[in-house]
Amino acid sequence: MLDFIDFSFLDILDIVLVAILLYYVYKLLRGTVAINIVIGIAFIFLIWQITQALKMEMLSGILGYLLSGGVIALIIVFQQEIRKFLLMIGTTNYTTKKSFLNQLKFLQSEINIEIDTDKILKACSNMAKTKTGALIVIERTNSLDFLINNGDSMNALVNEVILESIFFKNSPLHDGATIIRDNYVVATRVVLPISDSTKIPARFGLRHRAAIGVSEKTDAVCLLVSEETGEISYIKDGEFVLFKNHDELDEKLKKDLA
């Protein structure tokens, strides 16, 4: 008679914790160039295992030395992602059943809600014509609850009128950032972390530094309208994304939100 493997509660807990850890890593790397680095490292590791099995000592030794310093290399390469990971862990609310289940939603079927980028960009274009300053933050996979809580809550479907009225110069809501989640405006007057990067040109003000700051710490993308020039900027991963015209910006935004 076959002996079954002893499977205890701690083994189940171990598997669940590893699954949660891998999911957090997936959330951080999804939609970034870092995923290509991970694939490259996994490919080198696979080749190393093959060379060891085939007893190709020289190549196996070279790859072994390369991988032996992998931990330090990973810390350097993934510095920004590690910071995002620690921020995500530190700001996660586990005090309620609903919040905890939201962290485990990867066990459920994913429901993708398409964000109406056309209406967002139309509002930005209208505000650019009147040089109305605006900062729109669009949530992707990293939760922005830790930012939403310091602003004014809202639950309005995205459209041009709502966005333009929020950033109207005489509106009490225009100061700060507006956060969009699942095609809904969920918060206004949000205070964002300011980037301390020395690479930002002096001509950019606090609005741009705030957009760069939040995109450095999360995977959110930001759209800005300059109050001085009326120029529209697109910021992702702490950097300005260049585009030639409205159509190219629309294409890039839809790709990043897909």
C-alpha positions as CSV (number, residue, x, y, z in Angstrom):
1,M,0.0,0.0,0.0
2,L,1.4,3.5,-1.0
3,D,2.4,5.8,1.8
4,F,0.9,9.3,1.5
5,I,2.9,12.4,2.0
6,D,2.4,14.0,5.5
7,F,0.7,17.3,4.7
8,S,0.1,19.5,7.8
9,F,-1.5,22.8,8.4
10,L,1.9,24.6,8.4
11,D,2.5,23.2,4.9
12,I,-0.7,24.8,3.7
13,L,0.1,28.0,5.4
14,D,3.5,28.0,3.8
15,I,2.1,27.6,0.3
16,V,-0.5,30.4,0.9
17,L,2.2,32.8,2.1
18,V,4.4,32.0,-0.8
19,A,1.5,32.5,-3.2
20,I,0.7,35.9,-1.6
21,L,4.4,36.9,-1.8
22,L,4.6,35.9,-5.5
23,Y,1.4,37.9,-6.2
24,Y,2.9,41.0,-4.6
25,V,6.0,40.6,-6.8
26,Y,3.7,40.1,-9.8
27,K,1.8,43.3,-9.0
28,L,5.0,45.3,-8.8
29,L,6.6,44.0,-12.0
30,R,3.4,43.8,-14.2
31,G,3.6,46.3,-17.0
32,T,7.2,47.4,-16.3
33,V,10.5,46.7,-18.0
34,A,11.6,44.9,-14.8
35,I,9.6,41.8,-15.9
36,N,12.1,41.4,-18.8
37,I,15.0,41.4,-16.3
38,V,13.3,38.7,-14.3
39,I,12.8,36.6,-17.4
40,G,16.5,37.1,-18.3
41,I,17.6,36.0,-14.8
42,A,15.3,32.9,-15.0
43,F,16.7,32.0,-18.4
44,I,20.3,32.2,-17.1
45,F,19.4,30.1,-14.1
46,L,17.8,27.5,-16.4
47,I,20.9,27.3,-18.6
48,W,23.0,27.0,-15.5
49,Q,20.9,24.0,-14.4
50,I,21.3,22.4,-17.8
51,T,25.0,22.9,-17.9
52,Q,25.3,21.3,-14.5
53,A,23.3,18.3,-15.5
54,L,25.4,17.9,-18.7
55,K,28.6,18.4,-16.6
56,M,29.8,21.3,-18.7
57,E,32.1,22.5,-15.9
58,M,33.6,25.7,-17.5
59,L,30.3,27.2,-18.6
60,S,28.6,26.0,-15.4
61,G,31.3,27.6,-13.3
62,I,31.0,31.0,-15.1
63,L,27.2,31.0,-14.7
64,G,27.5,29.9,-11.1
65,Y,29.8,32.9,-10.3
66,L,27.4,35.2,-12.2
67,L,24.4,34.0,-10.2
68,S,26.3,33.9,-6.8
69,G,26.3,37.7,-6.8
70,G,22.7,37.8,-7.9
71,V,21.3,39.1,-4.6
72,I,23.4,42.3,-4.6
73,A,22.7,42.8,-8.3
74,L,18.9,42.3,-7.7
75,I,18.9,44.9,-4.9
76,I,20.6,47.4,-7.2
77,V,18.5,46.7,-10.3
78,F,15.2,46.5,-8.4
79,Q,15.8,49.3,-5.9
80,Q,12.6,51.1,-7.0
81,E,10.5,48.0,-7.1
82,I,11.7,46.9,-3.6
83,R,10.7,50.4,-2.3
84,K,7.3,50.0,-3.8
85,F,7.0,46.5,-2.3
86,L,7.8,47.8,1.2
87,L,5.4,50.7,0.7
88,M,2.6,48.4,-0.4
89,I,3.1,46.1,2.6
90,G,3.3,49.0,5.0
91,T,0.1,50.7,3.7
92,T,-2.1,47.6,3.4
93,N,-5.1,47.7,5.6
94,Y,-5.7,44.2,7.1
95,T,-8.1,45.3,9.8
96,T,-11.3,44.5,8.0
97,K,-12.4,41.4,6.3
98,K,-13.2,43.2,3.0
99,S,-9.7,44.7,2.9
100,F,-8.1,41.4,3.5
101,L,-10.1,39.7,0.8
102,N,-9.1,42.4,-1.6
103,Q,-5.5,41.4,-1.2
104,L,-6.5,37.8,-2.1
105,K,-8.6,38.8,-5.2
106,F,-6.0,37.1,-7.4
107,L,-7.6,33.9,-6.4
108,Q,-10.8,35.1,-8.1
109,S,-11.6,35.7,-11.7
110,E,-10.2,39.0,-12.8
111,I,-12.7,41.6,-14.0
112,N,-11.1,44.3,-16.2
113,I,-12.9,47.6,-16.1
114,E,-11.8,49.7,-19.1
115,I,-11.0,53.3,-18.2
116,D,-12.4,55.8,-20.7
117,T,-9.1,57.4,-21.8
118,D,-10.8,59.4,-24.5
119,K,-12.8,61.4,-22.0
120,I,-9.8,62.0,-19.8
121,L,-7.7,63.2,-22.7
122,K,-10.5,65.3,-24.0
123,A,-10.8,67.0,-20.6
124,C,-7.0,67.5,-20.6
125,S,-7.1,69.1,-24.1
126,N,-9.9,71.5,-23.1
127,M,-8.0,72.5,-19.9
128,A,-4.8,72.9,-21.9
129,K,-6.5,75.5,-24.2
130,T,-7.4,77.6,-21.1
131,K,-4.2,76.9,-19.3
132,T,-6.0,75.3,-16.4
133,G,-3.6,73.4,-14.1
134,A,-4.5,69.8,-13.5
135,L,-3.0,66.6,-12.0
136,I,-4.8,63.3,-12.7
137,V,-3.5,60.1,-11.1
138,I,-4.8,56.8,-12.6
139,E,-4.5,53.8,-10.4
140,R,-3.2,50.6,-12.0
141,T,-2.3,47.5,-9.9
142,N,-0.9,49.1,-6.8
143,S,-3.6,50.3,-4.4
144,L,-3.6,54.1,-3.8
145,D,-5.8,53.9,-0.6
146,F,-3.0,55.4,1.5
147,L,-3.3,58.5,-0.7
148,I,-7.1,58.5,-1.2
149,N,-7.6,58.7,2.6
150,N,-5.9,62.1,2.9
151,G,-8.2,63.6,0.2
152,D,-11.9,64.2,-0.3
153,S,-13.7,61.1,-1.3
154,M,-15.8,61.0,-4.5
155,N,-17.6,58.4,-6.5
156,A,-18.2,59.9,-9.9
157,L,-18.0,58.3,-13.3
158,V,-15.2,59.7,-15.4
159,N,-16.3,62.4,-17.9
160,E,-15.0,65.7,-19.3
161,V,-17.5,67.9,-17.3
162,I,-16.6,66.3,-14.0
163,L,-12.8,66.6,-14.5
164,E,-13.0,70.2,-15.9
165,S,-15.2,71.3,-13.0
166,I,-12.8,69.8,-10.4
167,F,-9.8,71.7,-11.8
168,F,-11.7,75.0,-12.5
169,K,-9.7,77.8,-11.0
170,N,-12.5,78.9,-8.7
171,S,-13.4,75.4,-7.6
172,P,-12.6,74.4,-4.0
173,L,-11.5,71.0,-5.3
174,H,-8.9,72.1,-7.8
175,D,-6.0,72.2,-5.3
176,G,-4.1,68.9,-5.2
177,A,-4.5,65.7,-7.3
178,T,-7.5,63.8,-8.5
179,I,-7.3,60.0,-8.4
180,I,-9.1,57.7,-10.9
181,R,-9.8,54.1,-10.2
182,D,-11.8,51.7,-12.4
183,N,-13.2,54.6,-14.5
184,Y,-14.4,56.5,-11.4
185,V,-13.1,59.6,-9.8
186,V,-12.6,58.4,-6.3
187,A,-10.8,61.3,-4.6
188,T,-9.9,64.9,-5.1
189,R,-7.6,67.4,-3.3
190,V,-5.2,64.5,-2.7
191,V,-1.7,65.4,-1.3
192,L,1.0,63.4,-3.1
193,P,4.5,62.6,-2.0
194,I,7.0,65.0,-3.6
195,S,10.0,63.6,-5.5
196,D,13.4,64.7,-4.2
197,S,15.1,63.8,-7.5
198,T,17.8,66.2,-8.6
199,K,17.2,65.2,-12.2
200,I,14.0,67.2,-12.5
201,P,14.5,70.5,-14.5
202,A,14.1,73.6,-12.4
203,R,11.3,74.9,-14.7
204,F,8.9,72.2,-13.4
205,G,7.0,73.0,-10.2
206,L,5.4,71.1,-7.4
207,R,2.7,69.6,-9.6
208,H,5.3,67.8,-11.7
209,R,7.4,66.8,-8.7
210,A,4.3,65.3,-7.0
211,A,3.4,63.3,-10.2
212,I,7.0,62.0,-10.4
213,G,6.9,61.2,-6.7
214,V,3.8,59.1,-6.7
215,S,4.9,57.3,-9.9
216,E,8.2,56.5,-8.3
217,K,6.5,54.9,-5.3
218,T,3.6,53.1,-7.1
219,D,2.9,52.0,-10.7
220,A,0.2,54.7,-11.1
221,V,0.4,56.9,-14.2
222,C,-0.2,60.6,-14.2
223,L,-1.5,63.2,-16.6
224,L,-0.7,66.9,-16.0
225,V,-1.7,70.1,-17.5
226,S,0.7,73.0,-17.0
227,E,-0.9,76.2,-15.6
228,E,1.9,78.3,-17.1
229,T,2.2,76.8,-20.6
230,G,-0.9,74.7,-21.1
231,E,1.4,71.7,-22.0
232,I,0.1,68.2,-21.3
233,S,2.6,65.8,-19.7
234,Y,2.5,62.1,-19.2
235,I,4.5,60.6,-16.3
236,K,5.1,56.9,-15.6
237,D,7.6,55.1,-13.4
238,G,9.0,58.5,-12.3
239,E,9.8,59.6,-15.8
240,F,8.3,61.8,-18.5
241,V,6.9,59.7,-21.4
242,L,7.4,61.5,-24.7
243,F,4.7,61.6,-27.3
244,K,4.3,63.5,-30.6
245,N,0.6,64.2,-30.7
246,H,-2.8,63.5,-29.0
247,D,-3.2,60.1,-30.9
248,E,0.2,58.8,-29.8
249,L,-0.5,59.8,-26.2
250,D,-3.9,58.0,-26.3
251,E,-2.2,54.9,-27.7
252,K,0.4,54.9,-24.9
253,L,-2.1,55.5,-22.2
254,K,-4.4,52.7,-23.4
255,K,-1.5,50.3,-23.6
256,D,-0.3,51.1,-20.1
257,L,-3.8,50.7,-18.7
258,A,-4.6,47.5,-20.6
